[in-house]
């Protein structure tokens, strides 16, 4: 089983991260590989200049694997509260299969929950 790793493999898709006002001041952003249920695997911390987390990120094929084929992003605010936004394994597979630079090749992280994903 491959371990998901930040920037591992080749370019696969883009991620658009749009925080909501309820999150407040973002201190850190973390990308996880997600099993589609209740398990997350930490892939890497996302860094930007000036803590601007309304950004587009490149996603790479090695950031997911067959056990963790989905992607979650968390934003931790200045109070230490972590908010999550996830894309299902099916959505990730579709975006990774899409032509680069097309709308279908973009995963949008715009819906946020103050709890980690749970088994569905």
C-alpha positions in Angstrom: 0.0 0.0 0.0 1.4 3.4 -0.9 1.6 6.1 1.7 0.0 9.3 0.5 2.6 12.0 0.3 2.6 15.8 -0.4 3.4 16.5 -4.0 4.0 12.8 -4.7 3.4 11.4 -8.1 2.4 13.6 -11.0 0.1 16.6 -11.3 -3.6 15.3 -11.2 -6.0 18.2 -10.6 -6.5 21.5 -8.8 -8.1 22.3 -5.5 -9.9 25.6 -4.8 -10.1 26.4 -1.1 -12.6 29.0 0.0 -13.0 29.5 3.8 -16.3 30.7 5.2 -16.5 33.7 7.5 -17.5 31.5 10.5 -14.0 30.0 10.5 -12.4 33.3 11.4 -8.6 34.0 11.2 -7.0 30.9 9.7 -3.7 29.8 11.4 -3.0 26.5 9.6 -4.3 24.5 6.7 -3.8 20.7 6.5 -4.5 18.3 3.6 -5.6 14.7 4.4 -6.2 11.6 2.3 -9.6 10.3 3.3 -11.0 6.8 3.2 -14.5 8.1 2.5 -15.6 7.1 6.0 -14.1 8.1 9.3 -10.4 7.7 8.7 -8.0 10.5 7.7 -4.3 10.2 6.8 -2.2 13.4 7.2 -0.6 14.3 3.9 0.9 17.7 4.4 0.4 21.3 5.7 -0.6 23.8 3.1 1.4 27.1 3.2 0.6 30.4 1.7 2.1 33.9 1.9 0.3 36.1 4.3 -2.1 33.3 5.4 -4.3 33.8 2.4 -6.2 30.5 2.3 -8.6 31.5 -0.4 -6.4 29.9 -3.0 -5.9 27.3 -5.7 -3.6 24.4 -5.0 -2.2 21.7 -7.3 -3.1 18.1 -6.3 -0.8 15.2 -7.2 -1.6 11.5 -7.8 0.5 10.4 -4.8 -1.6 12.3 -2.4 -4.2 9.6 -2.4 -4.1 5.8 -2.7 -6.5 2.9 -2.9 -7.2 2.9 0.9 -7.5 6.7 1.2 -8.9 7.8 -2.2 -10.7 10.9 -1.0 -9.3 14.3 0.0 -10.1 16.5 3.0 -8.7 19.9 3.9 -8.8 21.3 7.4 -8.4 24.9 8.4 -7.5 25.6 12.0 -8.4 29.0 13.3 -6.7 31.2 15.8 -8.8 29.7 18.6 -7.6 26.2 17.7 -10.9 25.0 16.2 -10.4 22.8 13.1 -12.9 23.0 10.3 -13.1 20.3 7.6 -14.1 20.2 3.9 -14.0 17.0 2.0 -14.3 15.6 -1.5 -15.5 12.0 -1.9 -13.3 9.3 -3.5 -15.6 9.4 -6.6 -15.3 13.2 -6.9 -11.5 12.9 -6.6 -11.3 10.1 -9.2 -13.4 12.2 -11.7 -11.2 15.3 -11.2 -8.0 13.3 -11.5 -9.3 11.7 -14.8 -10.4 15.1 -16.3 -8.3 17.1 -18.7 -5.9 19.4 -16.9 -7.0 23.0 -16.7 -10.7 22.2 -17.2 -13.6 22.9 -14.8 -14.0 19.1 -14.3 -10.4 18.9 -13.1 -11.1 21.3 -10.1 -12.1 20.1 -6.7 -13.8 22.8 -4.7 -13.5 23.0 -0.9 -16.3 25.5 0.0 -18.5 23.7 2.5 -17.1 23.5 6.0 -18.0 21.5 9.1 -16.4 22.0 12.6 -16.1 18.2 13.0 -14.0 15.6 11.2 -15.8 13.3 8.7 -17.6 10.3 10.2 -18.6 7.0 8.8 -21.4 7.5 6.3 
